[in-house]
Amino acid sequence: MAKEDELLTAFLNHRILVEKYKISASDLPKTIEDGMKSTVPIIAAITNIVKGIQRRPIISDNELQKQVIDLINRKG
């Protein structure tokens, strides 16, 4: 498992996220690629953040924030 996949899994398994968004185990992606395909907005948004942190060349915080907000608005 790649470092970014492990980071994504750690975020998405957080008790508060699971409880607040009623995320079932079957909805949790195993990889970044699976997370980007998710139809669950919070999963797609967190995946995009993790992917953005690891992206090269580095993008600005404002650009990453814009991408995440656009993603949530499209899927939400």
LINSUL-V979345 format. One record per run of one state. SS is the DSSP state (2 for helix, 1 for strand, 0 for the rest). FROM is the first residue (numbers start at 1). LEN is the number of residues. Records with the same first field share a line. If there is no record, write none. Layout:
SS=FROM-LEN, FROM-LEN
This chain:
0=1-2, 13-2, 21-4, 28-4, 37-4, 55-6, 76-1
2=3-10, 15-6, 25-3, 32-5, 41-14, 61-15
